[in-house]
Amino acid sequence: MTTKENIDLQEYAKKNTAFPHQSTANQFFNEEQFESYRKLGMNIVDKIIPKHQISFLI
């Protein structure tokens, strides 16, 4: 996590200090946890792959 994530991710991380290093042993994510990991993943992809190159991958 950097300080450039959106406010939703920052708030979730404040409430859940283990985020994003929570155990995967519990496969029953609630909606907030699932969406936080999904948004974090999308942020990572956006930083790795420039937006103009994503259209070539689809």
PDBQT receptor file of N, H, CA, C and O in Angstrom, charges set to zero:
ATOM      1  N   MET A   1       0.838  -1.173   0.000  1.00  0.00    +0.000 N 
ATOM      2  CA  MET A   1       0.000   0.000   0.000  1.00  0.00    +0.000 C 
ATOM      3  C   MET A   1       0.886   1.240   0.000  1.00  0.00    +0.000 C 
ATOM      4  O   MET A   1       1.903   1.310   0.690  1.00  0.00    +0.000 OA
ATOM      5  N   THR A   2       0.468   2.197  -0.785  1.00  0.00    +0.000 N 
ATOM      6  H   THR A   2      -0.359   2.140  -1.345  1.00  0.00    +0.000 HD
ATOM      7  CA  THR A   2       1.110   3.507  -0.767  1.00  0.00    +0.000 C 
ATOM      8  C   THR A   2       0.093   4.489  -0.201  1.00  0.00    +0.000 C 
ATOM      9  O   THR A   2      -0.973   4.077   0.258  1.00  0.00    +0.000 OA
ATOM     10  N   THR A   3       0.394   5.728  -0.226  1.00  0.00    +0.000 N 
ATOM     11  H   THR A   3       1.259   6.063  -0.599  1.00  0.00    +0.000 HD
ATOM     12  CA  THR A   3      -0.574   6.721   0.256  1.00  0.00    +0.000 C 
ATOM     13  C   THR A   3      -1.452   7.230  -0.882  1.00  0.00    +0.000 C 
ATOM     14  O   THR A   3      -2.228   8.166  -0.692  1.00  0.00    +0.000 OA
ATOM     15  N   LYS A   4      -1.338   6.625  -2.061  1.00  0.00    +0.000 N 
ATOM     16  H   LYS A   4      -0.707   5.864  -2.216  1.00  0.00    +0.000 HD
ATOM     17  CA  LYS A   4      -2.086   7.104  -3.223  1.00  0.00    +0.000 C 
ATOM     18  C   LYS A   4      -3.332   6.276  -3.524  1.00  0.00    +0.000 C 
ATOM     19  O   LYS A   4      -3.987   6.509  -4.540  1.00  0.00    +0.000 OA
ATOM     20  N   GLU A   5      -3.674   5.319  -2.669  1.00  0.00    +0.000 N 
ATOM     21  H   GLU A   5      -3.142   5.130  -1.844  1.00  0.00    +0.000 HD
ATOM     22  CA  GLU A   5      -4.890   4.547  -2.868  1.00  0.00    +0.000 C 
ATOM     23  C   GLU A   5      -6.103   5.429  -2.580  1.00  0.00    +0.000 C 
ATOM     24  O   GLU A   5      -6.000   6.439  -1.883  1.00  0.00    +0.000 OA
ATOM     25  N   ASN A   6      -7.252   5.031  -3.127  1.00  0.00    +0.000 N 
ATOM     26  H   ASN A   6      -7.336   4.211  -3.693  1.00  0.00    +0.000 HD
ATOM     27  CA  ASN A   6      -8.444   5.834  -2.880  1.00  0.00    +0.000 C 
ATOM     28  C   ASN A   6      -8.851   5.741  -1.415  1.00  0.00    +0.000 C 
ATOM     29  O   ASN A   6      -8.354   4.901  -0.666  1.00  0.00    +0.000 OA
ATOM     30  N   ILE A   7      -9.758   6.618  -1.030  1.00  0.00    +0.000 N 
ATOM     31  H   ILE A   7     -10.161   7.301  -1.639  1.00  0.00    +0.000 HD
ATOM     32  CA  ILE A   7     -10.138   6.753   0.380  1.00  0.00    +0.000 C 
ATOM     33  C   ILE A   7     -10.761   5.471   0.938  1.00  0.00    +0.000 C 
ATOM     34  O   ILE A   7     -10.581   5.160   2.115  1.00  0.00    +0.000 OA
ATOM     35  N   ASP A   8     -11.491   4.727   0.103  1.00  0.00    +0.000 N 
ATOM     36  H   ASP A   8     -11.637   4.980  -0.854  1.00  0.00    +0.000 HD
ATOM     37  CA  ASP A   8     -12.092   3.472   0.562  1.00  0.00    +0.000 C 
ATOM     38  C   ASP A   8     -11.031   2.486   1.036  1.00  0.00    +0.000 C 
ATOM     39  O   ASP A   8     -11.174   1.868   2.091  1.00  0.00    +0.000 OA
ATOM     40  N   LEU A   9      -9.976   2.345   0.259  1.00  0.00    +0.000 N 
ATOM     41  H   LEU A   9      -9.859   2.848  -0.597  1.00  0.00    +0.000 HD
ATOM     42  CA  LEU A   9      -8.900   1.422   0.642  1.00  0.00    +0.000 C 
ATOM     43  C   LEU A   9      -8.178   1.906   1.890  1.00  0.00    +0.000 C 
ATOM     44  O   LEU A   9      -7.849   1.109   2.769  1.00  0.00    +0.000 OA
ATOM     45  N   GLN A  10      -7.936   3.194   1.968  1.00  0.00    +0.000 N 
ATOM     46  H   GLN A  10      -8.204   3.841   1.254  1.00  0.00    +0.000 HD
ATOM     47  CA  GLN A  10      -7.252   3.732   3.144  1.00  0.00    +0.000 C 
ATOM     48  C   GLN A  10      -8.078   3.523   4.408  1.00  0.00    +0.000 C 
ATOM     49  O   GLN A  10      -7.532   3.177   5.456  1.00  0.00    +0.000 OA
ATOM     50  N   GLU A  11      -9.386   3.729   4.317  1.00  0.00    +0.000 N 
ATOM     51  H   GLU A  11      -9.830   4.010   3.465  1.00  0.00    +0.000 HD
ATOM     52  CA  GLU A  11     -10.265   3.524   5.473  1.00  0.00    +0.000 C 
ATOM     53  C   GLU A  11     -10.331   2.049   5.867  1.00  0.00    +0.000 C 
ATOM     54  O   GLU A  11     -10.309   1.721   7.053  1.00  0.00    +0.000 OA
ATOM     55  N   TYR A  12     -10.411   1.164   4.877  1.00  0.00    +0.000 N 
ATOM     56  H   TYR A  12     -10.429   1.431   3.914  1.00  0.00    +0.000 HD
ATOM     57  CA  TYR A  12     -10.441  -0.261   5.191  1.00  0.00    +0.000 C 
ATOM     58  C   TYR A  12      -9.140  -0.678   5.878  1.00  0.00    +0.000 C 
ATOM     59  O   TYR A  12      -9.162  -1.447   6.840  1.00  0.00    +0.000 OA
ATOM     60  N   ALA A  13      -8.017  -0.176   5.390  1.00  0.00    +0.000 N 
ATOM     61  H   ALA A  13      -7.999   0.449   4.609  1.00  0.00    +0.000 HD
ATOM     62  CA  ALA A  13      -6.724  -0.509   5.985  1.00  0.00    +0.000 C 
ATOM     63  C   ALA A  13      -6.619   0.000   7.429  1.00  0.00    +0.000 C 
ATOM     64  O   ALA A  13      -6.001  -0.650   8.273  1.00  0.00    +0.000 OA
ATOM     65  N   LYS A  14      -7.217   1.152   7.710  1.00  0.00    +0.000 N 
ATOM     66  H   LYS A  14      -7.719   1.680   7.025  1.00  0.00    +0.000 HD
ATOM     67  CA  LYS A  14      -7.198   1.677   9.081  1.00  0.00    +0.000 C 
ATOM     68  C   LYS A  14      -7.992   0.775  10.024  1.00  0.00    +0.000 C 
ATOM     69  O   LYS A  14      -7.589   0.548  11.165  1.00  0.00    +0.000 OA
ATOM     70  N   LYS A  15      -9.132   0.260   9.533  1.00  0.00    +0.000 N 
ATOM     71  H   LYS A  15      -9.459   0.445   8.607  1.00  0.00    +0.000 HD
ATOM     72  CA  LYS A  15      -9.984  -0.600  10.366  1.00  0.00    +0.000 C 
ATOM     73  C   LYS A  15      -9.437  -2.013  10.485  1.00  0.00    +0.000 C 
ATOM     74  O   LYS A  15      -9.722  -2.705  11.463  1.00  0.00    +0.000 OA
ATOM     75  N   ASN A  16      -8.658  -2.451   9.508  1.00  0.00    +0.000 N 
ATOM     76  H   ASN A  16      -8.427  -1.889   8.714  1.00  0.00    +0.000 HD
ATOM     77  CA  ASN A  16      -8.144  -3.822   9.465  1.00  0.00    +0.000 C 
ATOM     78  C   ASN A  16      -6.633  -3.771   9.296  1.00  0.00    +0.000 C 
ATOM     79  O   ASN A  16      -6.117  -3.741   8.179  1.00  0.00    +0.000 OA
ATOM     80  N   THR A  17      -5.945  -3.761  10.412  1.00  0.00    +0.000 N 
ATOM     81  H   THR A  17      -6.364  -3.784  11.320  1.00  0.00    +0.000 HD
ATOM     82  CA  THR A  17      -4.498  -3.522  10.389  1.00  0.00    +0.000 C 
ATOM     83  C   THR A  17      -3.714  -4.603   9.654  1.00  0.00    +0.000 C 
ATOM     84  O   THR A  17      -2.580  -4.357   9.243  1.00  0.00    +0.000 OA
ATOM     85  N   ALA A  18      -4.281  -5.778   9.478  1.00  0.00    +0.000 N 
ATOM     86  H   ALA A  18      -5.203  -5.977   9.811  1.00  0.00    +0.000 HD
ATOM     87  CA  ALA A  18      -3.578  -6.841   8.754  1.00  0.00    +0.000 C 
ATOM     88  C   ALA A  18      -3.670  -6.665   7.234  1.00  0.00    +0.000 C 
ATOM     89  O   ALA A  18      -2.923  -7.311   6.500  1.00  0.00    +0.000 OA
ATOM     90  N   PHE A  19      -4.552  -5.821   6.760  1.00  0.00    +0.000 N 
ATOM     91  H   PHE A  19      -5.159  -5.296   7.357  1.00  0.00    +0.000 HD
ATOM     92  CA  PHE A  19      -4.720  -5.593   5.322  1.00  0.00    +0.000 C 
ATOM     93  C   PHE A  19      -3.482  -4.928   4.758  1.00  0.00    +0.000 C 
ATOM     94  O   PHE A  19      -3.002  -3.969   5.362  1.00  0.00    +0.000 OA
ATOM     95  N   PRO A  20      -2.949  -5.363   3.669  1.00  0.00    +0.000 N 
ATOM     96  CA  PRO A  20      -3.377  -6.398   2.741  1.00  0.00    +0.000 C 
ATOM     97  C   PRO A  20      -2.691  -7.741   2.963  1.00  0.00    +0.000 C 
ATOM     98  O   PRO A  20      -2.518  -8.507   2.015  1.00  0.00    +0.000 OA
ATOM     99  N   HIS A  21      -2.313  -8.025   4.153  1.00  0.00    +0.000 N 
ATOM    100  H   HIS A  21      -2.454  -7.402   4.923  1.00  0.00    +0.000 HD
ATOM    101  CA  HIS A  21      -1.602  -9.278   4.441  1.00  0.00    +0.000 C 
ATOM    102  C   HIS A  21      -2.442 -10.239   5.269  1.00  0.00    +0.000 C 
ATOM    103  O   HIS A  21      -1.905 -10.996   6.077  1.00  0.00    +0.000 OA
ATOM    104  N   GLN A  22      -3.752 -10.213   5.074  1.00  0.00    +0.000 N 
ATOM    105  H   GLN A  22      -4.189  -9.598   4.418  1.00  0.00    +0.000 HD
ATOM    106  CA  GLN A  22      -4.627 -11.116   5.815  1.00  0.00    +0.000 C 
ATOM    107  C   GLN A  22      -4.456 -12.543   5.316  1.00  0.00    +0.000 C 
ATOM    108  O   GLN A  22      -4.133 -12.769   4.150  1.00  0.00    +0.000 OA
ATOM    109  N   SER A  23      -4.670 -13.481   6.187  1.00  0.00    +0.000 N 
ATOM    110  H   SER A  23      -4.932 -13.298   7.134  1.00  0.00    +0.000 HD
ATOM    111  CA  SER A  23      -4.528 -14.892   5.837  1.00  0.00    +0.000 C 
ATOM    112  C   SER A  23      -5.563 -15.291   4.787  1.00  0.00    +0.000 C 
ATOM    113  O   SER A  23      -6.696 -14.810   4.797  1.00  0.00    +0.000 OA
ATOM    114  N   THR A  24      -5.157 -16.170   3.892  1.00  0.00    +0.000 N 
ATOM    115  H   THR A  24      -4.236 -16.561   3.884  1.00  0.00    +0.000 HD
ATOM    116  CA  THR A  24      -6.092 -16.698   2.896  1.00  0.00    +0.000 C 
ATOM    117  C   THR A  24      -6.748 -17.984   3.394  1.00  0.00    +0.000 C 
ATOM    118  O   THR A  24      -7.499 -18.614   2.650  1.00  0.00    +0.000 OA
ATOM    119  N   ALA A  25      -6.485 -18.378   4.619  1.00  0.00    +0.000 N 
ATOM    120  H   ALA A  25      -5.875 -17.866   5.223  1.00  0.00    +0.000 HD
ATOM    121  CA  ALA A  25      -7.101 -19.584   5.173  1.00  0.00    +0.000 C 
ATOM    122  C   ALA A  25      -8.615 -19.407   5.303  1.00  0.00    +0.000 C 
ATOM    123  O   ALA A  25      -9.372 -20.362   5.127  1.00  0.00    +0.000 OA
ATOM    124  N   ASN A  26      -9.051 -18.191   5.610  1.00  0.00    +0.000 N 
ATOM    125  H   ASN A  26      -8.436 -17.416   5.753  1.00  0.00    +0.000 HD
ATOM    126  CA  ASN A  26     -10.486 -17.912   5.700  1.00  0.00    +0.000 C 
ATOM    127  C   ASN A  26     -10.960 -17.472   4.314  1.00  0.00    +0.000 C 
ATOM    128  O   ASN A  26     -10.681 -16.354   3.883  1.00  0.00    +0.000 OA
ATOM    129  N   GLN A  27     -11.667 -18.346   3.631  1.00  0.00    +0.000 N 
ATOM    130  H   GLN A  27     -11.893 -19.255   3.981  1.00  0.00    +0.000 HD
ATOM    131  CA  GLN A  27     -12.127 -18.055   2.271  1.00  0.00    +0.000 C 
ATOM    132  C   GLN A  27     -13.487 -17.363   2.243  1.00  0.00    +0.000 C 
ATOM    133  O   GLN A  27     -14.036 -17.143   1.164  1.00  0.00    +0.000 OA
ATOM    134  N   PHE A  28     -14.035 -17.021   3.385  1.00  0.00    +0.000 N 
ATOM    135  H   PHE A  28     -13.589 -17.200   4.262  1.00  0.00    +0.000 HD
ATOM    136  CA  PHE A  28     -15.341 -16.386   3.458  1.00  0.00    +0.000 C 
ATOM    137  C   PHE A  28     -15.178 -14.890   3.669  1.00  0.00    +0.000 C 
ATOM    138  O   PHE A  28     -15.326 -14.389   4.783  1.00  0.00    +0.000 OA
ATOM    139  N   PHE A  29     -14.871 -14.180   2.586  1.00  0.00    +0.000 N 
ATOM    140  H   PHE A  29     -14.751 -14.587   1.681  1.00  0.00    +0.000 HD
ATOM    141  CA  PHE A  29     -14.700 -12.733   2.646  1.00  0.00    +0.000 C 
ATOM    142  C   PHE A  29     -16.061 -12.065   2.673  1.00  0.00    +0.000 C 
ATOM    143  O   PHE A  29     -16.990 -12.514   2.001  1.00  0.00    +0.000 OA
ATOM    144  N   ASN A  30     -16.184 -10.993   3.446  1.00  0.00    +0.000 N 
ATOM    145  H   ASN A  30     -15.429 -10.629   3.991  1.00  0.00    +0.000 HD
ATOM    146  CA  ASN A  30     -17.400 -10.199   3.340  1.00  0.00    +0.000 C 
ATOM    147  C   ASN A  30     -17.233  -9.244   2.154  1.00  0.00    +0.000 C 
ATOM    148  O   ASN A  30     -16.152  -9.150   1.575  1.00  0.00    +0.000 OA
ATOM    149  N   GLU A  31     -18.290  -8.552   1.805  1.00  0.00    +0.000 N 
ATOM    150  H   GLU A  31     -19.169  -8.628   2.276  1.00  0.00    +0.000 HD
ATOM    151  CA  GLU A  31     -18.253  -7.712   0.605  1.00  0.00    +0.000 C 
ATOM    152  C   GLU A  31     -17.191  -6.620   0.706  1.00  0.00    +0.000 C 
ATOM    153  O   GLU A  31     -16.483  -6.355  -0.266  1.00  0.00    +0.000 OA
ATOM    154  N   GLU A  32     -17.076  -5.992   1.858  1.00  0.00    +0.000 N 
ATOM    155  H   GLU A  32     -17.651  -6.207   2.648  1.00  0.00    +0.000 HD
ATOM    156  CA  GLU A  32     -16.101  -4.916   2.040  1.00  0.00    +0.000 C 
ATOM    157  C   GLU A  32     -14.668  -5.420   1.857  1.00  0.00    +0.000 C 
ATOM    158  O   GLU A  32     -13.852  -4.758   1.214  1.00  0.00    +0.000 OA
ATOM    159  N   GLN A  33     -14.366  -6.583   2.418  1.00  0.00    +0.000 N 
ATOM    160  H   GLN A  33     -15.028  -7.120   2.940  1.00  0.00    +0.000 HD
ATOM    161  CA  GLN A  33     -13.028  -7.155   2.296  1.00  0.00    +0.000 C 
ATOM    162  C   GLN A  33     -12.746  -7.548   0.845  1.00  0.00    +0.000 C 
ATOM    163  O   GLN A  33     -11.666  -7.266   0.324  1.00  0.00    +0.000 OA
ATOM    164  N   PHE A  34     -13.703  -8.190   0.200  1.00  0.00    +0.000 N 
ATOM    165  H   PHE A  34     -14.580  -8.419   0.623  1.00  0.00    +0.000 HD
ATOM    166  CA  PHE A  34     -13.530  -8.603  -1.189  1.00  0.00    +0.000 C 
ATOM    167  C   PHE A  34     -13.283  -7.384  -2.084  1.00  0.00    +0.000 C 
ATOM    168  O   PHE A  34     -12.360  -7.385  -2.899  1.00  0.00    +0.000 OA
ATOM    169  N   GLU A  35     -14.103  -6.359  -1.930  1.00  0.00    +0.000 N 
ATOM    170  H   GLU A  35     -14.853  -6.359  -1.268  1.00  0.00    +0.000 HD
ATOM    171  CA  GLU A  35     -13.963  -5.155  -2.754  1.00  0.00    +0.000 C 
ATOM    172  C   GLU A  35     -12.642  -4.440  -2.487  1.00  0.00    +0.000 C 
ATOM    173  O   GLU A  35     -12.056  -3.870  -3.407  1.00  0.00    +0.000 OA
ATOM    174  N   SER A  36     -12.172  -4.460  -1.263  1.00  0.00    +0.000 N 
ATOM    175  H   SER A  36     -12.648  -4.923  -0.515  1.00  0.00    +0.000 HD
ATOM    176  CA  SER A  36     -10.897  -3.814  -0.942  1.00  0.00    +0.000 C 
ATOM    177  C   SER A  36      -9.740  -4.505  -1.650  1.00  0.00    +0.000 C 
ATOM    178  O   SER A  36      -8.863  -3.839  -2.201  1.00  0.00    +0.000 OA
ATOM    179  N   TYR A  37      -9.731  -5.835  -1.641  1.00  0.00    +0.000 N 
ATOM    180  H   TYR A  37     -10.443  -6.376  -1.194  1.00  0.00    +0.000 HD
ATOM    181  CA  TYR A  37      -8.675  -6.557  -2.347  1.00  0.00    +0.000 C 
ATOM    182  C   TYR A  37      -8.800  -6.396  -3.856  1.00  0.00    +0.000 C 
ATOM    183  O   TYR A  37      -7.790  -6.309  -4.554  1.00  0.00    +0.000 OA
ATOM    184  N   ARG A  38     -10.039  -6.354  -4.372  1.00  0.00    +0.000 N 
ATOM    185  H   ARG A  38     -10.859  -6.424  -3.805  1.00  0.00    +0.000 HD
ATOM    186  CA  ARG A  38     -10.245  -6.159  -5.801  1.00  0.00    +0.000 C 
ATOM    187  C   ARG A  38      -9.726  -4.787  -6.226  1.00  0.00    +0.000 C 
ATOM    188  O   ARG A  38      -9.033  -4.673  -7.237  1.00  0.00    +0.000 OA
ATOM    189  N   LYS A  39     -10.058  -3.746  -5.461  1.00  0.00    +0.000 N 
ATOM    190  H   LYS A  39     -10.621  -3.838  -4.640  1.00  0.00    +0.000 HD
ATOM    191  CA  LYS A  39      -9.609  -2.394  -5.780  1.00  0.00    +0.000 C 
ATOM    192  C   LYS A  39      -8.093  -2.276  -5.687  1.00  0.00    +0.000 C 
ATOM    193  O   LYS A  39      -7.465  -1.616  -6.515  1.00  0.00    +0.000 OA
ATOM    194  N   LEU A  40      -7.507  -2.914  -4.680  1.00  0.00    +0.000 N 
ATOM    195  H   LEU A  40      -8.017  -3.450  -4.007  1.00  0.00    +0.000 HD
ATOM    196  CA  LEU A  40      -6.050  -2.888  -4.547  1.00  0.00    +0.000 C 
ATOM    197  C   LEU A  40      -5.402  -3.557  -5.751  1.00  0.00    +0.000 C 
ATOM    198  O   LEU A  40      -4.414  -3.053  -6.286  1.00  0.00    +0.000 OA
ATOM    199  N   GLY A  41      -5.953  -4.691  -6.181  1.00  0.00    +0.000 N 
ATOM    200  H   GLY A  41      -6.755  -5.100  -5.746  1.00  0.00    +0.000 HD
ATOM    201  CA  GLY A  41      -5.431  -5.371  -7.364  1.00  0.00    +0.000 C 
ATOM    202  C   GLY A  41      -5.534  -4.516  -8.608  1.00  0.00    +0.000 C 
ATOM    203  O   GLY A  41      -4.604  -4.473  -9.413  1.00  0.00    +0.000 OA
ATOM    204  N   MET A  42      -6.657  -3.834  -8.774  1.00  0.00    +0.000 N 
ATOM    205  H   MET A  42      -7.413  -3.869  -8.120  1.00  0.00    +0.000 HD
ATOM    206  CA  MET A  42      -6.819  -2.957  -9.938  1.00  0.00    +0.000 C 
ATOM    207  C   MET A  42      -5.823  -1.797  -9.892  1.00  0.00    +0.000 C 
ATOM    208  O   MET A  42      -5.291  -1.396 -10.927  1.00  0.00    +0.000 OA
ATOM    209  N   ASN A  43      -5.574  -1.262  -8.709  1.00  0.00    +0.000 N 
ATOM    210  H   ASN A  43      -6.007  -1.588  -7.869  1.00  0.00    +0.000 HD
ATOM    211  CA  ASN A  43      -4.583  -0.184  -8.575  1.00  0.00    +0.000 C 
ATOM    212  C   ASN A  43      -3.202  -0.668  -8.980  1.00  0.00    +0.000 C 
ATOM    213  O   ASN A  43      -2.464   0.057  -9.646  1.00  0.00    +0.000 OA
ATOM    214  N   ILE A  44      -2.848  -1.871  -8.593  1.00  0.00    +0.000 N 
ATOM    215  H   ILE A  44      -3.448  -2.461  -8.052  1.00  0.00    +0.000 HD
ATOM    216  CA  ILE A  44      -1.541  -2.433  -8.933  1.00  0.00    +0.000 C 
ATOM    217  C   ILE A  44      -1.422  -2.616 -10.442  1.00  0.00    +0.000 C 
ATOM    218  O   ILE A  44      -0.404  -2.256 -11.034  1.00  0.00    +0.000 OA
ATOM    219  N   VAL A  45      -2.454  -3.174 -11.065  1.00  0.00    +0.000 N 
ATOM    220  H   VAL A  45      -3.281  -3.467 -10.584  1.00  0.00    +0.000 HD
ATOM    221  CA  VAL A  45      -2.436  -3.378 -12.517  1.00  0.00    +0.000 C 
ATOM    222  C   VAL A  45      -2.326  -2.037 -13.235  1.00  0.00    +0.000 C 
ATOM    223  O   VAL A  45      -1.579  -1.917 -14.206  1.00  0.00    +0.000 OA
ATOM    224  N   ASP A  46      -3.056  -1.034 -12.772  1.00  0.00    +0.000 N 
ATOM    225  H   ASP A  46      -3.663  -1.131 -11.983  1.00  0.00    +0.000 HD
ATOM    226  CA  ASP A  46      -2.996   0.295 -13.398  1.00  0.00    +0.000 C 
ATOM    227  C   ASP A  46      -1.593   0.889 -13.325  1.00  0.00    +0.000 C 
ATOM    228  O   ASP A  46      -1.184   1.618 -14.229  1.00  0.00    +0.000 OA
ATOM    229  N   LYS A  47      -0.860   0.591 -12.273  1.00  0.00    +0.000 N 
ATOM    230  H   LYS A  47      -1.192  -0.002 -11.538  1.00  0.00    +0.000 HD
ATOM    231  CA  LYS A  47       0.506   1.115 -12.142  1.00  0.00    +0.000 C 
ATOM    232  C   LYS A  47       1.506   0.331 -12.998  1.00  0.00    +0.000 C 
ATOM    233  O   LYS A  47       2.484   0.898 -13.485  1.00  0.00    +0.000 OA
ATOM    234  N   ILE A  48       1.265  -0.960 -13.181  1.00  0.00    +0.000 N 
ATOM    235  H   ILE A  48       0.471  -1.422 -12.786  1.00  0.00    +0.000 HD
ATOM    236  CA  ILE A  48       2.187  -1.807 -13.935  1.00  0.00    +0.000 C 
ATOM    237  C   ILE A  48       1.986  -1.671 -15.438  1.00  0.00    +0.000 C 
ATOM    238  O   ILE A  48       2.950  -1.577 -16.197  1.00  0.00    +0.000 OA
ATOM    239  N   ILE A  49       0.724  -1.662 -15.860  1.00  0.00    +0.000 N 
ATOM    240  H   ILE A  49      -0.059  -1.739 -15.243  1.00  0.00    +0.000 HD
ATOM    241  CA  ILE A  49       0.407  -1.640 -17.286  1.00  0.00    +0.000 C 
ATOM    242  C   ILE A  49      -0.252  -0.308 -17.622  1.00  0.00    +0.000 C 
ATOM    243  O   ILE A  49      -1.331  -0.010 -17.108  1.00  0.00    +0.000 OA
ATOM    244  N   PRO A  50       0.369   0.493 -18.469  1.00  0.00    +0.000 N 
ATOM    245  CA  PRO A  50      -0.258   1.757 -18.872  1.00  0.00    +0.000 C 
ATOM    246  C   PRO A  50      -1.617   1.505 -19.522  1.00  0.00    +0.000 C 
ATOM    247  O   PRO A  50      -1.805   0.499 -20.206  1.00  0.00    +0.000 OA
ATOM    248  N   LYS A  51      -2.556   2.418 -19.308  1.00  0.00    +0.000 N 
ATOM    249  H   LYS A  51      -2.403   3.235 -18.753  1.00  0.00    +0.000 HD
ATOM    250  CA  LYS A  51      -3.922   2.238 -19.783  1.00  0.00    +0.000 C 
ATOM    251  C   LYS A  51      -4.004   2.025 -21.283  1.00  0.00    +0.000 C 
ATOM    252  O   LYS A  51      -4.871   1.280 -21.738  1.00  0.00    +0.000 OA
ATOM    253  N   HIS A  52      -3.133   2.650 -22.074  1.00  0.00    +0.000 N 
ATOM    254  H   HIS A  52      -2.428   3.255 -21.705  1.00  0.00    +0.000 HD
ATOM    255  CA  HIS A  52      -3.205   2.487 -23.525  1.00  0.00    +0.000 C 
ATOM    256  C   HIS A  52      -2.778   1.078 -23.958  1.00  0.00    +0.000 C 
ATOM    257  O   HIS A  52      -3.083   0.662 -25.076  1.00  0.00    +0.000 OA
ATOM    258  N   GLN A  53      -2.083   0.347 -23.097  1.00  0.00    +0.000 N 
ATOM    259  H   GLN A  53      -1.836   0.685 -22.189  1.00  0.00    +0.000 HD
ATOM    260  CA  GLN A  53      -1.678  -1.015 -23.444  1.00  0.00    +0.000 C 
ATOM    261  C   GLN A  53      -2.704  -2.060 -23.024  1.00  0.00    +0.000 C 
ATOM    262  O   GLN A  53      -2.679  -3.182 -23.530  1.00  0.00    +0.000 OA
ATOM    263  N   ILE A  54      -3.599  -1.714 -22.114  1.00  0.00    +0.000 N 
ATOM    264  H   ILE A  54      -3.619  -0.802 -21.704  1.00  0.00    +0.000 HD
ATOM    265  CA  ILE A  54      -4.580  -2.696 -21.636  1.00  0.00    +0.000 C 
ATOM    266  C   ILE A  54      -5.485  -3.144 -22.768  1.00  0.00    +0.000 C 
ATOM    267  O   ILE A  54      -5.855  -4.317 -22.821  1.00  0.00    +0.000 OA
ATOM    268  N   SER A  55      -5.859  -2.239 -23.685  1.00  0.00    +0.000 N 
ATOM    269  H   SER A  55      -5.558  -1.286 -23.642  1.00  0.00    +0.000 HD
ATOM    270  CA  SER A  55      -6.748  -2.620 -24.772  1.00  0.00    +0.000 C 
ATOM    271  C   SER A  55      -6.133  -3.706 -25.667  1.00  0.00    +0.000 C 
ATOM    272  O   SER A  55      -6.861  -4.482 -26.286  1.00  0.00    +0.000 OA
ATOM    273  N   PHE A  56      -4.814  -3.761 -25.737  1.00  0.00    +0.000 N 
ATOM    274  H   PHE A  56      -4.223  -3.130 -25.234  1.00  0.00    +0.000 HD
ATOM    275  CA  PHE A  56      -4.152  -4.797 -26.540  1.00  0.00    +0.000 C 
ATOM    276  C   PHE A  56      -4.226  -6.176 -25.862  1.00  0.00    +0.000 C 
ATOM    277  O   PHE A  56      -4.112  -7.204 -26.529  1.00  0.00    +0.000 OA
ATOM    278  N   LEU A  57      -4.412  -6.190 -24.559  1.00  0.00    +0.000 N 
ATOM    279  H   LEU A  57      -4.504  -5.355 -24.017  1.00  0.00    +0.000 HD
ATOM    280  CA  LEU A  57      -4.440  -7.446 -23.811  1.00  0.00    +0.000 C 
ATOM    281  C   LEU A  57      -5.816  -8.108 -23.821  1.00  0.00    +0.000 C 
ATOM    282  O   LEU A  57      -5.937  -9.302 -23.548  1.00  0.00    +0.000 OA
ATOM    283  N   ILE A  58      -6.833  -7.341 -24.131  1.00  0.00    +0.000 N 
ATOM    284  H   ILE A  58      -6.734  -6.371 -24.352  1.00  0.00    +0.000 HD
ATOM    285  CA  ILE A  58      -8.201  -7.887 -24.071  1.00  0.00    +0.000 C 
ATOM    286  C   ILE A  58      -8.565  -8.584 -25.350  1.00  0.00    +0.000 C 
ATOM    287  O   ILE A  58      -9.675  -9.101 -25.476  1.00  0.00    +0.000 OA
TER     288      ILE A  58
